[in-house]
Amino acid sequence: MSFIPITTPVSEIINKHTVNGVFVEDRLEQNVISPDVFQKAKEDVEQRLKVKVKFGKCSSVLVHQLTRHSLQIFEKFGNEIHHYHFPTMLDIIELVDQGHKMNVRPFNKNGTLAGLKHIHHNSNTFIAQNMVNCWKEKYGKNDEVSFQNRLLEEIFTGLLNDFPKEIAQKKSLTVLLTKILYESKFRKPQKQTGEWIVFAQKDNVNYYLCLATHNECKDFTDQVVYERIKPCLAEFPEIKNNFGGQI
C-alpha cells in the first residue's frame, strides 16, 4: 500500500473540524463567587496591571472583565460565551504598552467607535483562523492540494517506521494538522488574529478600555461596545474629544 493522496484542501479540513471554543450559556452559572473573593481577585488584578502597564492606563471596566477571567468566570459577548487565559491577556497588554509590534487595527473611521483601536489576542475562538492563515503562508503560491500531499507523503513515509501502512495513512493528516496548530501558536504577535482589547490613544498614552469580540459587533453593531465603554469617560474625560464617533 502506497500513500493515498487527500483531495480535500487542508484549509477546508481545518475549518470543518476545529472546535472554536464557543461555550454554552449554562456554563455562566457554574461558578458562584462571593463578593469578598471577587474583591480580592480584583485587587490582585490591579496590582498585576501596575507591574505590567508602566505607561498606559486601564479602565475599571477592563479590570472588572479581567477579574472575571482570572477567576474563570465565563463572560457573555453578544450571543457567545467566552473565557480567556488571564496571564496571556496581561502579557499582550504589556507588550502593547512597551511598544512592541502587535496586530493593532483602528475601528471604522465613519463608525460609532471611530478614533478607537483594538488589539487582536489569540483567543480560542480563532484557533481555526490562525491555523488557516499559518497554512496559507506555508503553501504560498503553490497549489494547495499538491503541496499538502507532498508533505503528507513525507509524513506517511516517516510513520512507516513505527506503524503499519493503514495506520500510517490515517495518522498522516493528524500529524500535519498538529504541526500547523503548533506553528500557528508561535507566529509573530502582529500576525495573530483573535478577539479584541479596545483602547484609545492620547498624547502617546494608551487607555485600555475593555474586551470585545468580532461577532458581537457583527450581530449587534458597534453600539454594544460603545455602551460598554461609556463608563470609561468618567474615569478618563481627557480622551472624550479623541473620538470621531458619537462619544
C-alpha positions as CSV (number, residue, x, y, z in Angstrom):
1,M,0.0,0.0,0.0
2,S,1.4,3.4,-1.0
3,F,0.3,6.8,0.2
4,I,-3.3,7.7,-0.9
5,P,-3.5,11.5,-1.7
6,I,-6.2,13.6,0.1
7,T,-8.1,15.7,-2.4
8,T,-9.9,18.0,0.2
9,P,-7.8,21.1,0.8
10,V,-6.3,21.2,4.3
11,S,-7.8,24.7,4.8
12,E,-11.3,23.3,4.4
13,I,-10.5,20.4,6.8
14,I,-9.3,22.9,9.5
15,N,-12.5,25.0,9.3
16,K,-14.7,21.9,9.3
17,H,-13.2,20.0,12.2
18,T,-11.7,22.6,14.5
19,V,-13.7,23.2,17.7
20,N,-13.8,27.0,18.0
21,G,-14.3,27.3,21.7
22,V,-17.8,28.9,21.9
23,F,-19.3,27.8,25.2
24,V,-22.9,27.1,26.2
25,E,-24.7,29.6,28.3
26,D,-25.3,27.4,31.3
27,R,-21.6,27.4,32.0
28,L,-22.1,31.0,33.2
29,E,-23.9,29.7,36.3
30,Q,-21.3,27.1,37.3
31,N,-19.0,29.5,39.1
32,V,-20.6,31.3,42.1
33,I,-18.0,33.7,43.5
34,S,-18.6,35.5,46.8
35,P,-18.1,39.4,46.8
36,D,-15.1,39.0,49.1
37,V,-13.4,36.6,46.8
38,F,-14.1,38.7,43.8
39,Q,-12.8,41.8,45.5
40,K,-9.6,40.1,46.5
41,A,-9.1,38.9,42.9
42,K,-9.8,42.4,41.6
43,E,-7.1,43.8,43.9
44,D,-4.7,41.2,42.7
45,V,-5.5,42.1,39.0
46,E,-4.9,45.8,39.8
47,Q,-1.6,45.0,41.3
48,R,-0.5,42.9,38.4
49,L,-1.5,45.6,36.0
50,K,0.6,48.2,37.9
51,V,3.6,45.9,37.3
52,K,2.7,45.2,33.6
53,V,1.5,48.6,32.5
54,K,4.1,51.3,33.1
55,F,3.0,53.9,30.6
56,G,-0.8,53.4,29.9
57,K,-3.9,53.4,32.0
58,C,-6.5,50.6,32.5
59,S,-10.2,51.3,33.0
60,S,-12.3,49.9,35.8
61,V,-14.4,48.2,33.1
62,L,-11.4,46.3,31.8
63,V,-10.2,45.5,35.4
64,H,-13.7,44.0,36.1
65,Q,-13.6,41.9,33.0
66,L,-10.0,40.7,33.6
67,T,-11.0,39.8,37.2
68,R,-13.8,37.6,35.8
69,H,-11.4,35.8,33.6
70,S,-8.8,35.4,36.3
71,L,-11.5,33.6,38.3
72,Q,-12.5,31.5,35.3
73,I,-16.0,33.1,35.2
74,F,-17.3,33.0,31.7
75,E,-18.4,36.2,30.1
76,K,-21.1,36.8,27.6
77,F,-20.4,38.8,24.4
78,G,-23.4,39.1,22.2
79,N,-24.7,35.5,21.6
80,E,-21.5,33.8,22.7
81,I,-19.8,32.9,26.0
82,H,-16.1,33.2,26.3
83,H,-13.3,32.6,28.8
84,Y,-9.8,33.9,28.2
85,H,-6.4,32.9,29.6
86,F,-5.8,35.7,32.1
87,P,-2.0,35.6,32.2
88,T,-1.9,35.8,28.4
89,M,-4.2,38.8,28.4
90,L,-1.8,40.6,30.8
91,D,1.2,39.7,28.6
92,I,-0.5,41.1,25.5
93,I,-1.3,44.4,27.2
94,E,2.2,44.6,28.5
95,L,3.7,44.1,25.0
96,V,1.5,46.8,23.5
97,D,2.3,49.2,26.4
98,Q,6.0,48.6,25.7
99,G,5.6,49.5,22.1
100,H,6.1,46.0,20.6
101,K,4.6,45.4,17.1
102,M,1.2,43.7,17.6
103,N,-1.9,43.2,15.5
104,V,-3.5,46.6,16.2
105,R,-6.3,47.9,14.0
106,P,-8.3,51.1,14.0
107,F,-12.1,50.9,14.0
108,N,-14.1,52.2,11.0
109,K,-13.4,56.0,10.8
110,N,-17.0,56.6,10.0
111,G,-18.5,54.4,12.7
112,T,-19.6,54.7,16.3
113,L,-16.1,53.7,17.6
114,A,-14.1,56.0,15.2
115,G,-10.9,57.1,16.9
116,L,-10.5,53.9,18.9
117,K,-8.2,50.9,18.1
118,H,-8.3,47.3,19.0
119,I,-5.6,44.7,19.7
120,H,-6.1,41.2,18.5
121,H,-5.4,38.5,21.0
122,N,-5.3,34.8,20.1
123,S,-8.4,33.5,21.8
124,N,-9.9,30.0,21.4
125,T,-12.5,31.3,19.0
126,F,-9.8,32.0,16.4
127,I,-7.8,28.8,16.6
128,A,-9.1,27.7,13.2
129,Q,-8.5,31.1,11.5
130,N,-4.9,31.3,12.8
131,M,-4.3,27.8,11.6
132,V,-5.6,28.6,8.1
133,N,-3.6,31.8,8.0
134,C,-0.4,29.9,9.0
135,W,-1.1,27.2,6.5
136,K,-1.7,29.7,3.6
137,E,1.7,31.3,4.4
138,K,3.2,27.8,4.3
139,Y,2.0,26.8,0.8
140,G,2.2,30.3,-0.6
141,K,1.8,30.4,-4.4
142,N,1.9,26.6,-4.7
143,D,-1.2,24.6,-5.5
144,E,-2.6,23.8,-2.0
145,V,-3.6,20.2,-2.6
146,S,-0.4,19.2,-4.4
147,F,1.7,20.9,-1.7
148,Q,-0.2,19.2,1.2
149,N,0.1,15.8,-0.4
150,R,3.9,16.2,-0.8
151,L,4.0,16.9,3.0
152,L,1.6,14.1,3.8
153,E,3.6,11.6,1.8
154,E,6.8,12.6,3.7
155,I,5.0,12.2,7.0
156,F,3.5,8.9,5.8
157,T,6.9,7.6,4.9
158,G,8.3,8.5,8.3
159,L,5.4,6.9,10.1
160,L,6.0,3.6,8.3
161,N,9.0,3.1,10.7
162,D,6.6,2.7,13.6
163,F,3.2,1.8,12.1
164,P,1.5,-0.4,9.6
165,K,0.6,1.3,6.3
166,E,-3.1,1.6,7.1
167,I,-2.5,3.3,10.4
168,A,0.3,5.5,8.9
169,Q,-2.2,6.7,6.3
170,K,-4.7,7.7,8.9
171,K,-2.2,9.3,11.1
172,S,-0.5,11.4,8.4
173,L,-3.3,14.1,8.3
174,T,-3.4,14.3,12.1
175,V,0.3,14.9,12.3
176,L,0.2,17.6,9.7
177,L,-2.8,19.4,11.4
178,T,-1.0,19.2,14.8
179,K,2.1,20.7,13.2
180,I,0.1,23.6,11.7
181,L,-1.6,24.1,15.1
182,Y,1.7,24.3,16.9
183,E,3.3,26.6,14.3
184,S,0.2,28.9,14.3
185,K,0.6,29.5,18.1
186,F,4.2,30.7,17.6
187,R,3.6,33.1,14.8
188,K,4.6,36.7,15.4
189,P,2.1,38.6,17.6
190,Q,1.4,41.1,14.7
191,K,0.2,38.2,12.6
192,Q,-2.2,36.7,15.1
193,T,-5.9,37.3,14.8
194,G,-8.4,36.9,17.6
195,E,-10.9,38.9,19.7
196,W,-10.3,42.5,20.8
197,I,-8.8,44.6,23.6
198,V,-10.3,48.0,22.8
199,F,-8.1,51.1,23.6
200,A,-7.7,54.8,23.0
201,Q,-4.6,56.8,22.5
202,K,-3.9,60.4,23.5
203,D,-0.6,62.2,23.8
204,N,1.3,58.9,23.4
205,V,-0.6,57.3,26.3
206,N,-2.7,54.2,25.8
207,Y,-6.0,53.9,27.6
208,Y,-7.0,50.3,27.7
209,L,-10.8,50.3,27.9
210,C,-12.5,46.9,27.5
211,L,-12.6,43.4,26.0
212,A,-14.9,42.9,23.0
213,T,-15.5,40.4,20.1
214,H,-15.9,40.4,16.4
215,N,-19.2,38.7,16.4
216,E,-21.0,40.9,19.0
217,C,-20.3,43.9,16.7
218,K,-21.3,41.9,13.7
219,D,-24.6,40.8,15.3
220,F,-25.4,43.9,17.3
221,T,-23.3,46.7,15.6
222,D,-20.6,48.7,17.3
223,Q,-23.2,50.2,19.6
224,V,-22.8,47.3,22.1
225,V,-19.1,48.1,22.6
226,Y,-19.9,51.8,22.8
227,E,-22.3,51.1,25.7
228,R,-19.6,49.1,27.4
229,I,-17.0,51.9,27.3
230,K,-19.3,54.7,28.3
231,P,-18.2,54.5,32.0
232,C,-14.6,54.9,30.9
233,L,-15.3,58.6,30.0
234,A,-15.9,59.4,33.7
235,E,-12.5,57.9,34.5
236,F,-10.7,59.4,31.6
237,P,-12.6,62.6,30.4
238,E,-9.4,63.6,28.6
239,I,-10.0,61.0,25.9
240,K,-13.6,62.1,25.0
241,N,-12.5,64.5,22.3
242,N,-10.3,61.9,20.7
243,F,-13.2,60.1,19.2
244,G,-14.7,60.8,15.8
245,G,-17.8,58.8,16.6
246,Q,-20.7,59.7,18.9
247,I,-18.8,59.6,22.1
